[in-house]
């Protein structure tokens, strides 16, 4: 998955969503020693950059989990822990000042149920950072096209829907929201089969696409790009929710 992500990035201009998410968290995070949980940490660059941004002159703590981590995982120091585990199998033994589920709820077996569990790991006034595609995003549109080809209906997995339960119960409240577009170089996609295939796989997420020939993958990407008017974007929504005191 990380290899596909690196290939896909070659087709995009700018990658400000990561930086904007870090700055938003830094703005709303309590001025305290950070204790972070990064779920779906990938190559861990986001988690480590966020931890560095939140230090306030003191060392923070970080737990980063991802089922795709390669073993053995280097541990930079005792305050930073990398775990190769799925969110469904992880049980927190502490409360966190910030939990990040940036671009990973698509992978949860039960996104809504998982977020309900995750919110309970926040300490009072702790932040839940959620970043997901919007319906205007090329990945979102590609996933809808893939689902149609598979004869399935697209589930709604966006920041508002996955957080609806805890928000309605009053466990969390919205602290920040922003839409972050990133321009896609459509010619780079159409002229590079490796990028086309990588973008298709990222859009498919947990869908079984083993039966799709490479030619069909390319055709779905080209058709989706051709059907879009105006600039083609990867569009993300950043949402920060704050845990209310119980």
ABEGO torsion letter per residue (X at the ends): XAAAAAAAAAABBEBAAAAAAAAAAAAABBBBBBBBBBBGAEAGAAAAAAAAAAAGGBBBBBBBBBAABBOBBBBABAABBBBBBBAAABBBABBBABBBBBGAAAABABAAAAAAAAAAABBBGBBBBBBBBBAABAAAAAAAAAAAAAGBBBBBBBAAAAAAAAAAAGABBBABBBBBBBBBBAAAAAABAAAAAAAAAAAAEABBAAABBAAAAAAAAAAAAAABBEBBBBBBBBBBBBBBBX
